[in-house]
Amino acid sequence: MDKNYRNPKNDDGENVYGMRKITYLEKYGIKHFPYRGRRKYTPSMSQSVDTGMMISNDVFGLTIRQFERMYKECLHRRKTHEQWILNLRYPDKSSNKYLEYLQNCTDCNNDYLLCLENDPREKYLYKNLVKTIGAEIDIRKRQRLFIIQDMIHNACIPELTQISSGSLAEGLDLPGSDMDIMYVEHLIDVVQTERNIKYPTRYTTLIMEADTDHPGFTKLRFIAGGDGKIIRIHCDCNTHTCTTKFYLTVSHFLDGRIKLFRNACLHGPCISNANQNVDTAYCLRSRTIPHIAIPWVSRHRLQWPSTFVIDSIINYGCLLVPIGPKTLSHTYCDDLWRISFSVAEKSLVHSFNFTQILCYGLLKLTLKKIINTKDEVKDLLCSYFLKTALFWVSEEVHIDTFQLSKMYYCFSLCLQKLMAWVNKCYCPNYFIPEHNMFLGKINLNNHKILLDVLESIHCGGIDRLIQCIFPLYNDNENRRLLSTHSEFSFAMLDFLFYRINGHINEFVPKDIFCYYKGRAFIESLLKSETSSFIIDVCKYNYVNISQLAVQLLPPPNTLGNKYAIHKCYQRHFQDSIKTDAVSGWLLYASFFYVTGQFNVTLRLTDYVLSKCSPGMVFKCGGHSCGHRDRYKQNVHFTMTLNEKMKIAIVSSVSFLKHSSLLPAELRLENKDFRIPPVVLSHCLRFLCNHHLGDVLNRQQALRDLYLTVEEGYLIPYRAELSDSFTIVGVCYDISGAKDTAYQCYEKALQFDGRLSSTAKKRISHRNGN
């Protein structure tokens, strides 16, 4: 062999005149890497008997055995303190990052079940809680859903911030849970002290005056108007300062807000809709937390809440809700406002781990299925007291205490905390402990009875708790608890989304640029969200905004560049037909009717009526809704939300007050209103045949329209029946049947809730009033 032979491909400049030496590093694929620390030992490598490589010491001064031992110890510590580590890594568990983490944890449920194998009772309790409340990923999706909905609303209407609150926004979708919405008004500034005011003031400015006799409540004194001058809106002459100071009273504030709603009623500080399933609270915001709550920031606590959550609460401040203490009459507390930490409490619940969430749900179920079933103590406790107990317990123990294997133990800690409060008749507010939340509810006259009930729950142990809340199912039911959860939990999530979008929003932007701003914001969300469900929610909101924005375009028949206007309409319609099975197509049909293309409108209404079958589901979504089984038969959990809606969901068509797509004959109300899809379809068919002179088909469409409304076919809300009968009356009016028309107007006024003002006016005009 010629030792002087050189192979240029293999030559790296070493051993030019002989065989190149191959090192162990090169032979076994070990790469060099810089290490700037001080090495205790020099790594030595040698060939083992099986021709493998053996490293005696690593570069960090550890033998392989030492490294393996320390690695196992590290894994054990990580498992033991898993919740503490997750709390540090994901302080906000409603975030997109944590949702992505959960989606990547494919073995989460198996890990949960393995840690419960030693106690079948804990396992049974866990399975039933998951069946009732949902898996952790379901809960986080609900939380994220409400966050996204609020963000989109606030992008479109920045002057009125929407905050979803209550147990639904916290992720618990239990039977009886109402929707709670707070609106923060930005035209009024609230400050702690006068030196915080910057002149000239842009908005009306109020100063918080703490009430020492009622911790947790404050007065709001007027100090300046938008022009920098003192304004005098209302003077409460029951106060000794009424001659020199002027306060914003609760009654004055609420009277101005309830006028914005139709057929609403007051429910505490909230304004409830006609069905009383949506509570809306108007409130003001202080950008700093009140002085009385400052000790909460530095209060001694173990590991929860994290510094990140505390800082976010401090940065937000607090809300001021228009309601006074329950122990005072309305006359004496009209100028007192409750200091609310609703946003802070939602942040705290969003920072809960899964065990804390399940414990919260178990407390609420205990209240509903055990405590409130006893007449002598019913309504003494509320879920807010239970949540407060969980807050205090979470703060006083290590976060690793809240593990699934200790779930009943955590529940009993909260129960003991509650029992101690009832025994003293004192429930300290989490942020303002001086505020006793039991005042006006629990006192020395009734606390013994309640304490006996709580002690019986505690003494009964986990067996009694399971027996009362989750009576034993048969074996087949037990095996099916989690096996079907992944397939059917999607229906609960979908129907919650339909429920959110199903209620009538009293506030919609009147400027098309607000809608465009909202669409731009959604486009940015689509780039950052990772959950397929949340992405579908964003897409739905995008096309829903297109349905509303298209109605604010110039009228289709506007003189000028009609081609450009129609092209703009077509772009919006391409989006709007993706919302559900029919509403987008009906807007398209209205467009062709307004532009005089009646035959095209008739073909589109034929298509819509073919889609509106009895098997379709309306976007109601409440627990009392009886359509879930039918919905699950028509769709599959592997479908996207948009695919499911186009197959199984129909919804009413929303028309804005000055919509360019609303037929002139239906410009009845000076308001935004909804028309059920079958009602609008038959109405458009009647109007088209009327213009085409087809009397036979016109009469047939009118009969179909009347029967649809009379039978309430695919009309989900009673609130829409009044408008529907009014539309029938208008069509009879057009056909010349005046008497029948007025009979329809009279029927339109026979329903509870929102009534058609057009029907009132036409009956009044006929009677000569």
BARO-36243 format. One record per residue (C-alpha): chain; x, y, z. Coordinates in nm, 2 decimals, m for minus. Layout:
A	X	Y	Z
...
//
This chain:
A	0.00	0.00	0.00
A	0.13	0.34	m0.10
A	0.15	0.54	0.22
A	0.22	0.86	0.02
A	m0.12	0.83	m0.16
A	m0.34	1.13	m0.09
A	m0.71	1.14	m0.13
A	m0.82	1.50	m0.16
A	m1.17	1.42	m0.06
A	m1.07	1.29	0.28
A	m0.77	1.51	0.34
A	m0.84	1.77	0.61
A	m0.48	1.89	0.64
A	m0.37	1.64	0.90
A	m0.12	1.36	0.86
A	m0.05	1.45	0.50
A	0.22	1.19	0.46
A	0.05	0.90	0.63
A	m0.28	0.75	0.75
A	m0.51	1.00	0.92
A	m0.58	0.93	1.28
A	m0.95	0.89	1.37
A	m1.03	1.01	1.72
A	m1.30	0.87	1.95
A	m1.49	1.20	1.93
A	m1.50	1.16	1.55
A	m1.57	0.79	1.55
A	m1.87	0.80	1.78
A	m2.01	1.13	1.65
A	m1.93	1.33	1.96
A	m1.92	1.71	1.88
A	m1.70	1.96	2.06
A	m1.88	2.23	2.25
A	m1.74	2.53	2.45
A	m1.76	2.51	2.82
A	m1.63	2.82	3.01
A	m1.67	2.68	3.36
A	m1.41	2.52	3.56
A	m1.38	2.14	3.52
A	m1.33	1.93	3.82
A	m1.23	1.63	3.62
A	m1.10	1.58	3.27
A	m1.33	1.36	3.07
A	m1.16	1.04	2.97
A	m1.29	0.81	2.70
A	m1.19	0.45	2.63
A	m1.32	0.16	2.42
A	m1.52	m0.10	2.60
A	m1.52	m0.47	2.54
A	m1.83	m0.46	2.32
A	m1.66	m0.20	2.10
A	m1.87	0.08	2.25
A	m1.74	0.39	2.41
A	m1.71	0.44	2.78
A	m1.69	0.79	2.94
A	m1.55	0.79	3.29
A	m1.61	1.15	3.37
A	m1.82	1.42	3.20
A	m1.72	1.78	3.15
A	m1.92	1.89	3.46
A	m1.73	1.67	3.70
A	m1.98	1.39	3.74
A	m1.95	1.02	3.67
A	m2.23	0.86	3.47
A	m2.37	0.70	3.78
A	m2.37	1.03	3.96
A	m2.54	1.19	3.67
A	m2.81	0.92	3.65
A	m2.88	0.94	4.03
A	m2.91	1.32	4.02
A	m3.13	1.30	3.70
A	m3.37	1.06	3.88
A	m3.38	1.28	4.18
A	m3.46	1.58	3.96
A	m3.74	1.39	3.79
A	m3.88	1.30	4.14
A	m3.87	1.66	4.25
A	m4.03	1.78	3.93
A	m4.31	1.53	3.98
A	m4.36	1.62	4.34
A	m4.36	2.00	4.27
A	m4.53	1.98	3.94
A	m4.81	2.23	4.03
A	m4.56	2.48	4.16
A	m4.35	2.45	3.84
A	m4.66	2.49	3.62
A	m4.77	2.79	3.83
A	m4.43	2.96	3.76
A	m4.43	2.87	3.39
A	m4.80	2.94	3.32
A	m4.93	3.18	3.58
A	m5.23	3.26	3.35
A	m5.38	2.93	3.25
A	m5.64	3.08	3.03
A	m5.35	3.20	2.80
A	m5.30	3.07	2.45
A	m4.96	2.92	2.56
A	m5.11	2.70	2.83
A	m5.39	2.59	2.59
A	m5.12	2.48	2.35
A	m4.94	2.30	2.63
A	m5.26	2.11	2.72
A	m5.32	2.01	2.35
A	m4.97	1.87	2.34
A	m5.01	1.67	2.66
A	m5.18	1.37	2.51
A	m5.14	1.16	2.83
A	m5.29	1.41	3.08
A	m5.60	1.21	3.15
A	m5.41	0.88	3.18
A	m5.18	1.05	3.43
A	m5.47	1.18	3.63
A	m5.63	0.84	3.65
A	m5.31	0.66	3.74
A	m5.26	0.89	4.04
A	m5.61	0.80	4.16
A	m5.59	0.42	4.12
A	m5.52	0.36	4.49
A	m5.85	0.52	4.59
A	m6.16	0.42	4.39
A	m6.38	0.67	4.57
A	m6.16	0.96	4.46
A	m6.14	0.82	4.11
A	m6.52	0.79	4.10
A	m6.56	1.15	4.22
A	m6.31	1.27	3.97
A	m6.48	1.09	3.68
A	m6.82	1.24	3.76
A	m6.68	1.59	3.81
A	m6.52	1.57	3.47
A	m6.84	1.45	3.32
A	m7.03	1.74	3.48
A	m6.77	2.02	3.46
A	m6.55	1.90	3.18
A	m6.19	1.81	3.12
A	m5.93	2.07	3.18
A	m5.89	2.15	2.82
A	m6.26	2.20	2.79
A	m6.25	2.45	3.08
A	m5.96	2.64	2.94
A	m6.13	2.66	2.60
A	m6.44	2.81	2.77
A	m6.22	3.07	2.95
A	m6.04	3.15	2.63
A	m6.37	3.18	2.44
A	m6.50	3.45	2.67
A	m6.17	3.64	2.65
A	m6.17	3.63	2.27
A	m6.53	3.75	2.26
A	m6.46	4.04	2.49
A	m6.15	4.13	2.29
A	m6.34	4.14	1.96
A	m6.62	4.34	2.11
A	m6.38	4.60	2.26
A	m6.19	4.63	1.93
A	m6.52	4.73	1.76
A	m6.66	4.94	2.05
A	m6.36	5.08	2.24
A	m6.57	5.34	2.42
A	m6.76	5.08	2.62
A	m6.54	4.80	2.75
A	m6.71	4.46	2.78
A	m6.61	4.22	3.06
A	m6.76	3.88	3.08
A	m6.79	3.77	3.44
A	m6.95	3.50	3.65
A	m6.90	3.13	3.66
A	m6.94	3.09	3.28
A	m6.65	3.32	3.21
A	m6.46	3.14	3.48
A	m6.49	2.82	3.28
A	m6.78	2.64	3.47
A	m7.08	2.57	3.25
A	m7.32	2.42	3.51
A	m7.70	2.41	3.48
A	m7.85	2.74	3.59
A	m7.55	2.94	3.51
A	m7.65	3.28	3.37
A	m7.45	3.51	3.15
A	m7.30	3.80	3.34
A	m7.17	4.09	3.14
A	m7.01	4.41	3.28
A	m6.97	4.73	3.08
A	m6.71	4.98	3.19
A	m6.79	5.34	3.09
A	m6.49	5.55	2.99
A	m6.66	5.89	2.98
A	m6.62	5.91	3.36
A	m6.28	5.90	3.54
A	m6.25	5.79	3.90
A	m5.94	5.88	4.10
A	m5.83	5.82	4.46
A	m5.71	6.17	4.55
A	m5.75	6.51	4.39
A	m5.38	6.54	4.33
A	m5.41	6.26	4.07
A	m5.62	6.48	3.85
A	m5.45	6.62	3.54
A	m5.60	6.94	3.42
A	m5.76	7.02	3.18
A	m5.98	6.71	3.24
A	m6.11	6.53	2.93
A	m6.40	6.35	3.10
A	m6.62	6.39	3.41
A	m6.40	6.32	3.71
A	m6.50	6.17	4.04
A	m6.31	6.12	4.36
A	m6.35	5.81	4.58
A	m6.44	5.89	4.94
A	m6.41	5.57	5.15
A	m6.69	5.51	5.40
A	m6.53	5.40	5.73
A	m6.86	5.27	5.86
A	m6.90	5.03	5.56
A	m6.57	4.89	5.44
A	m6.58	4.78	5.08
A	m6.81	5.07	4.98
A	m6.73	5.43	4.87
A	m6.89	5.75	4.77
A	m6.82	5.92	4.44
A	m6.79	6.29	4.46
A	m6.80	6.52	4.15
A	m6.49	6.73	4.12
A	m6.47	6.83	3.75
A	m6.64	6.81	3.42
A	m6.50	6.76	3.08
A	m6.42	7.14	3.06
A	m6.24	7.15	3.39
A	m6.54	7.31	3.57
A	m6.73	7.16	3.87
A	m7.05	7.00	3.75
A	m7.37	6.95	3.95
A	m7.57	6.66	3.82
A	m7.73	6.54	4.14
A	m7.73	6.64	4.50
A	m7.83	6.39	4.77
A	m7.99	6.62	5.03
A	m7.99	6.33	5.29
A	m7.62	6.38	5.34
A	m7.48	6.65	5.56
A	m7.25	6.77	5.28
A	m7.51	6.83	5.02
A	m7.48	7.20	5.03
A	m7.11	7.19	4.94
A	m7.04	6.85	4.78
A	m7.22	6.66	4.50
A	m7.22	6.29	4.47
A	m7.32	6.05	4.19
A	m7.60	5.84	4.33
A	m7.68	5.48	4.24
A	m8.04	5.55	4.14
A	m7.95	5.84	3.92
A	m7.68	5.62	3.74
A	m7.91	5.32	3.70
A	m8.21	5.53	3.57
A	m8.00	5.66	3.29
A	m7.88	5.31	3.19
A	m8.20	5.10	3.21
A	m8.35	5.33	2.94
A	m8.11	5.18	2.69
A	m8.28	4.84	2.72
A	m8.62	4.71	2.61
A	m8.83	4.53	2.86
A	m8.56	4.50	3.12
A	m8.57	4.49	3.50
A	m8.33	4.56	3.78
A	m8.17	4.26	3.95
A	m7.94	4.41	4.22
A	m7.68	4.62	4.05
A	m7.76	4.44	3.72
A	m8.01	4.50	3.44
A	m8.17	4.17	3.34
A	m8.32	4.10	3.00
A	m8.68	3.98	2.95
A	m8.58	3.61	2.98
A	m8.37	3.69	3.29
A	m8.08	3.48	3.16
A	m7.84	3.76	3.09
A	m7.74	4.01	3.36
A	m7.57	4.33	3.25
A	m7.40	4.56	3.50
A	m7.27	4.90	3.42
A	m6.98	5.01	3.63
A	m6.70	5.26	3.66
A	m6.33	5.19	3.68
A	m6.06	5.32	3.91
A	m5.71	5.26	3.76
A	m5.56	5.22	4.11
A	m5.67	4.98	4.38
A	m5.84	5.15	4.68
A	m5.63	5.24	4.99
A	m5.82	4.99	5.20
A	m5.71	4.70	4.97
A	m5.34	4.79	4.96
A	m5.25	4.55	5.25
A	m5.36	4.26	5.02
A	m5.07	4.33	4.79
A	m4.80	4.26	5.06
A	m5.00	4.01	5.27
A	m4.82	3.70	5.38
A	m4.90	3.41	5.15
A	m4.72	3.09	5.05
A	m4.71	3.02	4.67
A	m5.05	3.14	4.54
A	m5.13	3.37	4.37
A	m4.81	3.42	4.17
A	m4.63	3.76	4.15
A	m4.74	3.78	3.78
A	m5.11	3.76	3.88
A	m5.07	4.01	4.17
A	m4.90	4.26	3.94
A	m5.18	4.23	3.68
A	m5.44	4.30	3.95
A	m5.25	4.60	4.08
A	m5.21	4.74	3.73
A	m5.58	4.70	3.65
A	m5.72	4.86	3.96
A	m6.09	4.80	4.06
A	m6.44	4.85	3.95
A	m6.72	5.04	4.12
A	m7.07	4.88	4.10
A	m7.39	5.07	4.16
A	m7.52	4.90	4.48
A	m7.50	4.98	4.84
A	m7.48	4.77	5.16
A	m7.77	4.53	5.21
A	m7.80	4.63	5.58
A	m7.91	4.98	5.48
A	m8.23	5.10	5.32
A	m8.22	5.24	4.97
A	m8.27	5.59	5.11
A	m7.95	5.58	5.32
A	m7.72	5.40	5.08
A	m7.81	5.56	4.75
A	m7.47	5.74	4.74
A	m7.27	5.43	4.83
A	m7.10	5.22	4.56
A	m6.96	4.88	4.61
A	m6.59	4.83	4.54
A	m6.57	4.53	4.30
A	m6.27	4.31	4.22
A	m6.45	4.11	3.95
A	m6.17	4.14	3.70
A	m5.92	4.04	3.97
A	m6.13	3.74	4.08
A	m6.15	3.62	3.72
A	m5.77	3.65	3.69
A	m5.74	3.44	4.01
A	m5.97	3.17	3.89
A	m5.79	3.16	3.56
A	m5.47	3.10	3.75
A	m5.62	2.79	3.93
A	m5.48	2.45	3.85
A	m5.72	2.17	3.75
A	m5.77	2.05	4.10
A	m5.86	2.39	4.22
A	m6.12	2.43	3.94
A	m6.27	2.09	4.02
A	m6.28	2.18	4.39
A	m6.46	2.50	4.30
A	m6.71	2.31	4.09
A	m6.76	2.06	4.37
A	m6.83	2.34	4.62
A	m7.09	2.48	4.38
A	m7.26	2.14	4.33
A	m7.26	2.09	4.71
A	m7.44	2.42	4.75
A	m7.70	2.34	4.49
A	m7.76	1.97	4.56
A	m7.72	1.95	4.94
A	m7.73	2.29	5.12
A	m8.00	2.47	4.91
A	m8.23	2.17	4.92
A	m8.30	2.24	5.29
A	m8.56	2.51	5.32
A	m8.44	2.64	5.66
A	m8.09	2.74	5.52
A	m8.18	2.79	5.15
A	m8.02	3.11	5.01
A	m7.81	3.18	5.32
A	m7.50	3.09	5.13
A	m7.41	3.19	4.78
A	m7.14	3.06	4.54
A	m6.94	3.38	4.60
A	m6.88	3.29	4.96
A	m6.76	2.94	4.85
A	m6.52	3.10	4.60
A	m6.39	3.33	4.87
A	m6.32	3.03	5.09
A	m6.13	2.87	4.81
A	m5.92	3.19	4.76
A	m5.82	3.20	5.13
A	m5.74	2.83	5.15
A	m5.53	2.85	4.82
A	m5.33	3.13	4.97
A	m5.27	2.96	5.30
A	m5.14	2.62	5.18
A	m4.87	2.51	4.93
A	m4.99	2.50	4.57
A	m4.88	2.13	4.56
A	m5.15	2.05	4.81
A	m5.40	2.09	4.52
A	m5.34	1.76	4.35
A	m5.60	1.53	4.22
A	m5.51	1.26	4.47
A	m5.60	1.51	4.75
A	m5.91	1.66	4.59
A	m6.15	1.57	4.87
A	m5.89	1.69	5.13
A	m5.88	2.03	4.95
A	m6.26	2.04	4.95
A	m6.27	1.96	5.32
A	m6.03	2.25	5.39
A	m6.27	2.49	5.22
A	m6.56	2.34	5.41
A	m6.38	2.38	5.74
A	m6.29	2.74	5.65
A	m6.66	2.81	5.57
A	m6.77	2.65	5.90
A	m6.53	2.87	6.10
A	m6.68	3.18	5.93
A	m7.04	3.07	5.99
A	m6.95	3.00	6.36
A	m6.83	3.36	6.39
A	m7.09	3.50	6.16
A	m6.80	3.67	5.98
A	m6.69	3.61	5.62
A	m6.39	3.83	5.53
A	m6.38	3.96	5.18
A	m6.06	3.83	5.01
A	m5.93	4.17	4.92
A	m6.08	4.38	5.20
A	m6.10	4.15	5.51
A	m6.27	4.43	5.71
A	m6.57	4.38	5.49
A	m6.80	4.12	5.65
A	m6.99	3.97	5.36
A	m7.23	3.78	5.59
A	m7.39	4.10	5.70
A	m7.76	4.10	5.62
A	m7.76	3.72	5.56
A	m7.60	3.51	5.83
A	m7.64	3.62	6.20
A	m7.67	3.48	6.55
A	m8.04	3.38	6.48
A	m7.97	3.14	6.19
A	m7.60	3.05	6.19
A	m7.65	2.74	6.42
A	m7.89	2.57	6.17
A	m7.65	2.64	5.88
A	m7.35	2.52	6.09
A	m7.53	2.19	6.16
A	m7.59	2.13	5.78
A	m7.22	2.20	5.71
A	m7.10	1.98	5.99
A	m7.32	1.69	5.86
A	m7.16	1.72	5.52
A	m6.81	1.72	5.68
A	m6.88	1.43	5.90
A	m7.04	1.23	5.62
A	m6.71	1.22	5.44
A	m6.65	1.14	5.08
A	m6.90	0.86	5.07
A	m7.19	1.08	5.18
A	m7.08	1.35	4.94
A	m7.08	1.12	4.65
A	m7.41	0.97	4.75
A	m7.58	1.31	4.76
A	m7.42	1.47	4.45
A	m7.35	1.17	4.22
A	m7.58	0.88	4.30
A	m7.42	0.55	4.19
A	m7.48	0.46	3.82
A	m7.48	0.11	3.69
A	m7.16	m0.05	3.57
A	m7.22	0.03	3.21
A	m7.27	0.39	3.29
A	m6.95	0.40	3.49
A	m6.75	0.25	3.21
A	m6.90	0.51	2.97
A	m6.82	0.81	3.18
A	m6.49	0.90	3.02
A	m6.49	0.68	2.71
A	m6.75	0.90	2.54
A	m6.64	1.23	2.69
A	m6.39	1.31	2.41
A	m6.67	1.26	2.15
A	m6.95	1.45	2.32
A	m6.78	1.73	2.52
A	m6.76	1.92	2.19
A	m7.13	1.96	2.19
A	m7.12	2.14	2.53
A	m6.85	2.37	2.40
A	m7.04	2.44	2.07
A	m7.36	2.51	2.25
A	m7.19	2.75	2.49
A	m7.06	2.94	2.19
A	m7.41	2.94	2.03
A	m7.56	3.06	2.36
A	m7.31	3.36	2.37
A	m7.40	3.46	2.02
A	m7.77	3.38	2.05
A	m7.86	3.65	2.30
A	m7.95	3.99	2.15
A	m7.67	4.24	2.20
A	m7.81	4.58	2.27
A	m7.49	4.75	2.14
A	m7.36	4.73	1.79
A	m7.13	4.98	1.61
A	m7.31	5.23	1.39
A	m6.99	5.31	1.19
A	m6.86	5.08	0.92
A	m6.50	5.17	1.01
A	m6.55	5.01	1.36
A	m6.64	4.69	1.19
A	m6.33	4.71	0.97
A	m6.12	4.77	1.27
A	m6.27	4.46	1.43
A	m6.20	4.25	1.12
A	m5.83	4.37	1.12
A	m5.80	4.28	1.49
A	m5.94	3.93	1.42
A	m5.69	3.88	1.14
A	m5.41	3.94	1.39
A	m5.57	3.69	1.64
A	m5.58	3.42	1.37
A	m5.20	3.45	1.34
A	m5.14	3.39	1.71
A	m5.41	3.14	1.83
A	m5.33	2.77	1.82
A	m5.66	2.60	1.93
A	m5.86	2.49	1.63
A	m6.18	2.57	1.82
A	m6.07	2.92	1.91
A	m5.96	2.98	1.55
A	m6.30	2.87	1.43
A	m6.46	3.12	1.68
A	m6.24	3.40	1.54
A	m6.34	3.30	1.18
A	m6.71	3.31	1.27
A	m6.68	3.65	1.43
A	m6.50	3.77	1.12
A	m6.78	3.66	0.89
A	m7.05	3.78	1.14
A	m6.89	4.12	1.13
A	m6.90	4.11	0.75
A	m7.28	4.04	0.77
A	m7.33	4.36	0.97
A	m7.07	4.58	0.79
A	m7.23	4.51	0.45
A	m7.55	4.67	0.57
A	m7.37	5.00	0.62
A	m7.24	5.02	0.27
A	m7.40	5.28	0.04
A	m7.74	5.16	m0.10
A	m7.69	4.92	m0.39
A	m7.88	5.15	m0.62
A	m7.67	5.45	m0.55
A	m7.60	5.66	m0.85
A	m7.24	5.68	m0.96
A	m7.00	5.39	m0.98
A	m7.26	5.12	m0.93
A	m7.02	4.85	m1.05
A	m6.76	4.92	m0.77
A	m7.03	4.93	m0.50
A	m7.18	4.60	m0.62
A	m6.83	4.45	m0.62
A	m6.78	4.56	m0.26
A	m7.11	4.39	m0.17
A	m7.01	4.07	m0.34
A	m6.68	4.05	m0.13
A	m6.88	4.08	0.19
A	m7.14	3.82	0.08
A	m6.87	3.57	0.01
A	m6.78	3.59	0.38
A	m7.14	3.62	0.51
A	m7.26	3.29	0.37
A	m7.02	3.11	0.59
A	m7.18	3.18	0.92
A	m7.46	2.92	0.93
A	m7.69	2.73	0.69
A	m7.92	3.02	0.59
A	m7.87	3.37	0.73
A	m7.60	3.47	0.49
A	m7.80	3.35	0.19
A	m8.10	3.55	0.31
A	m7.90	3.87	0.32
A	m7.79	3.78	m0.03
A	m8.16	3.74	m0.13
A	m8.24	4.07	0.03
A	m7.97	4.24	m0.18
A	m8.12	4.10	m0.50
A	m8.47	4.21	m0.39
A	m8.35	4.57	m0.32
A	m8.18	4.58	m0.66
A	m8.50	4.46	m0.83
A	m8.38	4.11	m0.93
A	m8.69	3.93	m0.81
A	m8.65	3.60	m0.99
A	m8.30	3.56	m0.84
A	m8.45	3.63	m0.50
A	m8.71	3.37	m0.55
A	m8.45	3.11	m0.64
A	m8.25	3.19	m0.33
A	m8.55	3.17	m0.10
A	m8.63	2.83	m0.25
A	m8.28	2.72	m0.15
A	m8.31	2.86	0.20
A	m8.65	2.69	0.26
A	m8.50	2.36	0.15
A	m8.23	2.40	0.42
A	m8.47	2.50	0.70
A	m8.59	2.15	0.80
A	m8.73	2.06	1.14
A	m8.40	1.88	1.22
A	m8.21	2.21	1.22
A	m8.10	2.36	1.55
A	m8.12	2.72	1.65
A	m7.84	2.90	1.83
A	m7.99	2.87	2.18
A	m7.74	2.65	2.36
A	m7.87	2.67	2.72
A	m7.88	2.36	2.95
A	m8.26	2.35	2.91
A	m8.22	2.34	2.53
A	m8.36	2.01	2.40
A	m8.17	2.01	2.07
A	m7.83	1.87	2.18
A	m7.90	1.51	2.10
A	m8.03	1.60	1.75
A	m7.73	1.82	1.70
A	m7.49	1.54	1.79
A	m7.67	1.31	1.55
A	m7.61	1.55	1.26
A	m7.25	1.65	1.32
A	m6.93	1.48	1.43
A	m6.66	1.61	1.67
A	m6.39	1.59	1.40
A	m6.57	1.86	1.19
A	m6.47	2.23	1.22
A	m6.71	2.47	1.39
A	m6.80	2.62	1.05
A	m6.87	2.29	0.89
A	m7.10	2.20	1.18
A	m7.29	2.53	1.16
A	m7.35	2.50	0.79
A	m7.50	2.16	0.84
A	m7.70	2.19	1.16
A	m7.75	2.55	1.26
A	m8.00	2.81	1.15
A	m8.02	3.16	1.30
A	m8.23	3.47	1.26
A	m8.12	3.75	1.02
A	m8.00	4.06	1.21
A	m8.08	4.39	1.04
A	m7.93	4.71	1.15
A	m8.15	5.01	1.20
A	m8.05	5.18	0.88
A	m7.96	4.87	0.68
A	m7.92	4.92	0.31
A	m8.04	4.56	0.26
A	m8.37	4.58	0.44
A	m8.67	4.59	0.20
A	m8.85	4.93	0.21
A	m9.17	4.76	0.31
A	m9.01	4.62	0.63
A	m8.86	4.95	0.75
A	m9.09	4.93	1.04
A	m8.89	4.99	1.36
A	m8.64	5.26	1.44
A	m8.42	4.99	1.59
A	m8.20	4.69	1.51
A	m8.41	4.38	1.50
A	m8.40	4.01	1.40
A	m8.63	3.82	1.16
A	m8.65	3.44	1.18
A	m8.53	3.28	0.85
A	m8.85	3.11	0.74
A	m9.05	3.43	0.81
A	m8.81	3.64	0.60
A	m8.81	3.38	0.32
A	m9.19	3.37	0.29
A	m9.21	3.75	0.32
A	m8.95	3.80	0.04
A	m9.15	3.55	m0.18
A	m9.47	3.75	m0.11
A	m9.30	4.08	m0.20
A	m9.13	3.94	m0.52
A	m9.46	3.79	m0.65
A	m9.64	4.11	m0.56
A	m9.40	4.31	m0.78
A	m9.41	4.05	m1.06
A	m9.79	4.05	m1.06
A	m9.82	3.68	m0.98
A	m10.13	3.69	m0.77
A	m10.16	3.31	m0.72
A	m9.81	3.26	m0.59
A	m9.84	3.58	m0.39
A	m10.14	3.45	m0.20
A	m9.97	3.11	m0.15
A	m9.66	3.29	0.00
A	m9.89	3.49	0.23
A	m10.07	3.18	0.36
A	m9.73	3.01	0.42
A	m9.61	3.32	0.60
A	m9.92	3.33	0.83
A	m9.90	2.96	0.92
A	m9.53	2.98	0.99
A	m9.58	3.26	1.24
A	m9.90	3.12	1.39
A	m9.74	2.78	1.46
A	m9.41	2.94	1.57
A	m9.22	2.73	1.32
A	m8.84	2.77	1.36
A	m8.90	3.09	1.57
A	m8.68	3.04	1.88
A	m8.75	3.35	2.08
A	m9.09	3.48	2.19
A	m8.93	3.83	2.15
A	m8.93	3.77	1.77
A	m9.30	3.67	1.76
A	m9.42	4.02	1.80
A	m9.21	4.15	1.51
A	m9.31	3.84	1.30
A	m9.68	3.90	1.35
A	m9.62	4.27	1.26
A	m9.45	4.16	0.93
A	m9.75	3.93	0.85
A	m9.98	4.23	0.92
A	m9.78	4.45	0.68
A	m9.80	4.19	0.40
A	m10.18	4.16	0.45
A	m10.19	4.54	0.44
A	m10.01	4.54	0.11
A	m10.25	4.28	m0.03
A	m10.55	4.49	0.07
A	m10.68	4.27	0.35
A	m10.69	4.56	0.61
A	m10.90	4.38	0.87
A	m10.68	4.07	0.88
A	m10.38	4.30	0.90
A	m10.51	4.47	1.21
A	m10.59	4.13	1.37
A	m10.22	4.05	1.32
A	m10.12	4.38	1.48
A	m10.34	4.30	1.78
A	m10.18	3.95	1.81
A	m9.83	4.12	1.80
A	m9.92	4.30	2.12
A	m10.03	4.00	2.31
A	m9.68	3.86	2.40
A	m9.47	3.91	2.70
A	m9.14	4.10	2.66
A	m9.04	4.32	2.37
A	m9.34	4.43	2.16
A	m9.35	4.58	1.82
A	m9.38	4.96	1.83
A	m9.51	4.95	1.46
A	m9.81	4.74	1.57
A	m9.89	4.99	1.84
A	m9.87	5.28	1.61
A	m10.09	5.12	1.34
A	m10.36	5.02	1.58
A	m10.35	5.36	1.74
A	m10.38	5.53	1.40
A	m10.68	5.31	1.31
A	m10.85	5.40	1.63
A	m10.79	5.76	1.56
A	m10.56	5.83	1.85
//
